[in-house]
Amino acid sequence: MSNSDKPDVDLQDRSIYRAWTSHTIRYNDLDPLGHVNNAVYSTFVEAGRTALLQPLFMENASLKIDTVIVRSVMDFHKELRYPGAVDIGTSVLRIGKTSVVFANGIFGRETGVCHASGEAYLVFFDLVERKSTPPPKVFRDALEAVMIG
C-alpha cells in the first residue's frame, strides 16, 4: 500500500468523513501535564473503526474472518483537555487485495476543531487458515460506501 495509491486529502477536513461516532473524555485519559495522553487517541480511532466494522463482523460471523492492524499513523494538531467529548470521523482511503486503509479525524465536540488525524492500515485475516484473505463482497461493498472520492 503505497501513499501514491490513495487520494490526496486533508485529514483535518471534517467534510471528508463518512461515518461518525463519539467518545467522552475521561479523567483517567489525562497525562501528568493535564491533557489527553497520546495513547488515548489510538483508542478513539479504534472506536471509530469498530463502530463501522463490528456490525459487519457480527452479521457475517460464519465467514470466519477478522482484521489485524499492521500500521498506524497519527498526527497531533491541538491538545485535548478534560472534561469534554470528541467526535471521531472515519472514512476509507483505499481498499487493496487483502487490506483497507482508514482515515480518521478526532474533532472537539464543542469547537469542531481537529485535534488529531491519522491513518490505520488493516489486513483481512482468515481465522481458520490464519493468513491474510481478500475481503468478502459484503465487506468490500460496505467499505466502498464510506470511501473518500
N, C-alpha and C positions, 0 to 999 in steps of 0.2 A: 504494500500500500504506500505508494509514494505521494508526497504532498502535491505533486503536479496533477494527480488524478482526481482531485476534489475541487469543487468550485471555490473561487476566491471570494470569501465572505468576511464580513466584520462580525465576529462572535459577540461583540458588545452591543450589537443592534438587536433590540428586543423583537423587532418585526420578523426576524428570520426563524423564530422558534415556533414549532407546530403543536407541541404538547407541553402542558404545564402541570406542575404540582407545587405544593408549598410546604414549608417547614418552619416551625417555631424555633427561634434561637434559645437554647437553654443556658442557664448559668454555668453548668459544667462544660459547656463548649468553649469557655474562655481560657486563655493562656495567662501567665503571670503579668503580662502587660495590659490585660483587661479587654483585649479584643478577641474575636473568634479565632481559635487556633487553626493554622493552615491545614491540618489533617482533617478537620471537620468539613472542609469544602468537598473533599472526596466523598464523604457521607452524603452531602447534599446532592451531588451529581448522580451518585448511586441511587438515591431515592427517585430522581427523575427518570433514569433508565428503567428502574424496577417498576414504576407506575405504568410505563409503556409496555414493557416486556412480560411482566408477570401474568397478566390475563391471557396472553398468547400461550405461555407455557402451561397454564392450568387447563385451558380449553383443549390443548393438544398433547396432553401428558403421555398418550400412547406412542408418540413419536420417539420418546426416549432421547431427547436432545436437551442441551442447555447451552450456555455461553460461558466462555472464560475470558477475562480481561488480559490482554497481552501488552497494552501500552496505555499510559495515561499522561496527559499533558495539561497543566493548569497555569494560567496567568492570573496574578492577583493585581487588581486595579485600585481598590479602595478598601480600607479596613471595615469590618463589621463589628458592631457592638451589641451588647445585651442591655435592655430587653429589645426584642424585635422579631421580625419574621422575614423570610425570603421567599420569593417566587423563583422556581427553577424551570428554565426553558430547556426543552430537549428537541433536537431535530436530527435527522440522518444526513450526513455529508456524503457518504459513499457506501455502496454495497458491493462487496467483492465476491469471489467464487465461494469462499467459506467464511467471510468476515463482514463486519459492518463497522463503520466509523460514525460515532455520535458526536454532535456538538452540544455543548451545554453553556448556559449563561445563568449566573446567580445574581438576582436583582433584589434590592431592598424593597420590601413591600410598601413602605411609606413613601419612599423617594423615587422609586423606579430606576435608581442608579445601578449600573452593572458593577458589582463588587469583584467578580471573578468570572473567567470564561475558560473553556478548555475543550479538549477532545479525548474521547475514550475509544480505543480500538478493541473490539471483541471478536472472538472466533467462535463459530458454532461448533459444538462438541457433541459427538455421539457417545452417550452414556454407556452403551453396551460395548462398542468396539474400542472406546477410549482413545478416539482420534478426531481430528477436525472433519467436518462434514458440510456440504452445501446446505444453506437454509432451505427448509421446505417452502413450497409455493405460498402457503398461507402466511408464513413469516415474511417472505420477500414482499408480498402484496401489502401487508400491514406496514412494513418499514418504508416502502415506496410512498405510502400515503403521508408520511411525515418527513419526506426528503426535501431538502432545500433545492430549489431550482427546478 
